[in-house]
Amino acid sequence: MPSLAVADATLAYSVHGTGDPIVMVMGTGGRAHTWMAHQVPAFVAAGHRVVVFDNRGSGPGPVAPFTLSSMVDDTAALVEALDLGPCRIVGASLGAIIAQELALGRPELVRQAVFMATRGRTDMLRRAMVTAEIEQSEVGTRQPAGRLALRRALYNLSPHTLRDDARADTWLTLLEAPPDTGAGYRCQLAATLVPDRLREYAKIRTPSMVITFADDIVTPPFLGGEVADAIDGCRYEEIPLCGHYGYLERPGDVNRIILDFFAAAS
């Protein structure tokens, strides 16, 4: 993957296809290649140029402390360096929060925006979940692979996925891979602890859509619904039978909804 130097970090990125650009912004601990399984092929086939990248703090190695603002600036720098703006932005989880802040602060760079599994504030339970994850990462105790996979599956997947033995077995195997849990991961986690930004998001004028996943406990639909309600004219879609990884559990539905939204404003 080529890379771009931004401030005190380097972003690895890749570009796929031709046509109107879409920039994909991944969530906490995620990597650019996650989009390659389902979203990149579908969007390229629909005639788009798709840019994926690793957020700062992703992967092993030392990293300087950073904040949500740093990651928003990184995304803006990538859009400008590749001369993509105004472009379409799709973010998931932390990536959606980054996309929201980009649409608010740098609207000239964003043509349309999709916010998946998002929130505009951090409620008590989500704060406790993130804080516990940060504490676990700071302790640095390596969990048994099976226990780690089970915990990640229960947090991020729908019960409807896990009741299918074949799918559950596949997911549990995939989720045994140890995640990055260093300082960069902790900074990404901390970046999700957003204060109440809903009043600010009411100033977003970019054509936007919020997608929530019905069984998501990490960012449940009511929090995403608040973001949609705050943004004038924002489209809202809740996809059933999937959890926080809804774009991987129900990729066909997710991709169709996104592409329909983009096509409607073309």
URZI-V646229 format. One record per pair of residues at least 12 apart in sequence whose ideal C-beta (glycine too) atoms are under 7 Angstrom apart, sorted by sequence separation. I is the first residue (numbers start at 1). J is the second residue. If there is no record, write none. Layout:
# URZI-V646229
[[I:J] [I:J]]
This chain:
# URZI-V646229
[[1:13] [40:52] [212:224] [1:14] [89:102] [212:225] [56:70] [99:113] [157:171] [210:224] [239:253] [24:39] [56:71] [100:115] [239:254] [55:71] [99:115] [35:52] [210:227] [221:238] [14:32] [56:74] [100:118] [153:171] [210:228] [13:32] [96:115] [153:172] [12:32] [32:52] [96:116] [237:257] [22:43] [32:53] [89:110] [96:117] [97:118] [32:54] [86:108] [87:109] [96:118] [150:172] [153:175] [31:54] [75:98] [85:108] [86:109] [87:110] [88:111] [149:172] [152:175] [208:231] [16:40] [85:109] [86:110] [87:111] [88:112] [89:113] [90:114] [91:115] [92:116] [93:117] [210:234] [214:238] [53:78] [86:111] [91:116] [92:117] [209:234] [214:239] [219:244] [22:48] [24:50] [72:98] [76:102] [149:175] [201:227] [208:234] [209:235] [210:236] [211:237] [212:238] [213:239] [214:240] [217:243] [218:244] [235:261] [17:44] [21:48] [24:51] [31:58] [71:98] [75:102] [149:176] [204:231] [214:241] [215:242] [216:243] [16:44] [19:47] [20:48] [21:49] [22:50] [23:51] [24:52] [148:176] [198:226] [202:230] [209:237] [211:239] [214:242] [215:243] [216:244] [19:48] [20:49] [26:55] [68:97] [72:101] [201:230] [202:231] [213:242] [19:49] [21:51] [72:102] [76:106] [79:109] [146:176] [201:231] [213:243] [216:246] [17:48] [18:49] [51:82] [145:176] [213:244] [17:49] [198:230] [17:50] [51:84] [68:101] [72:105] [76:109] [213:246] [15:49] [16:50] [15:51] [13:51] [14:52] [13:52] [13:53] [12:53] [11:53] [12:54] [11:54] [211:254] [137:181] [11:56] [211:257] [9:56] [137:185] [138:186] [137:186] [25:75] [134:186] [209:261] [134:189] [8:64] [23:79] [133:189] [134:190] [159:215] [158:215] [207:265] [130:189] [23:84] [130:192] [155:217] [156:218] [11:74] [21:84] [130:193] [155:218] [23:87] [25:89] [9:74] [13:78] [22:87] [25:90] [27:92] [28:93] [7:73] [21:87] [22:88] [23:89] [24:90] [25:91] [26:92] [27:93] [28:94] [127:193] [11:78] [21:88] [27:94] [6:74] [20:88] [22:90] [27:95] [26:95] [25:95] [6:77] [122:193] [122:194] [25:98] [121:194] [4:78] [25:99] [121:195] [121:196] [121:197] [4:81] [120:197] [121:198] [120:198] [120:201] [160:241] [158:241] [158:242] [158:243] [157:243] [156:243] [156:244] [157:245] [161:249] [155:244] [156:245] [158:249] [118:210] [157:249] [113:206] [115:208] [94:188] [112:206] [97:192] [112:207] [113:208] [114:209] [115:210] [116:211] [117:212] [104:200] [110:206] [117:213] [94:191] [97:194] [104:201] [114:211] [94:192] [107:205] [104:203] [107:206] [117:216] [104:204] [119:219] [123:223] [100:201] [103:204] [117:218] [118:219] [117:219] [103:206] [119:223] [103:208] [119:224] [118:224] [120:226] [117:224] [120:227] [119:227] [118:227] [120:230] [115:227] [60:180] [63:183] [71:191] [59:180] [63:184] [66:187] [58:180] [60:182] [65:187] [68:191] [67:191] [58:184] [93:219] [57:184] [100:227] [117:244] [56:184] [57:185] [117:246] [57:187] [57:188] [116:247] [55:188] [114:258] [114:261] [29:179] [112:262] [29:180] [93:244] [112:265] [92:247] [29:185] [29:188] [28:188] [28:189] [28:192] [90:258] [88:262] [39:247] [38:247] [38:248] [37:248] [39:251] [38:251] [42:255] [46:259] [39:255] [38:255]]
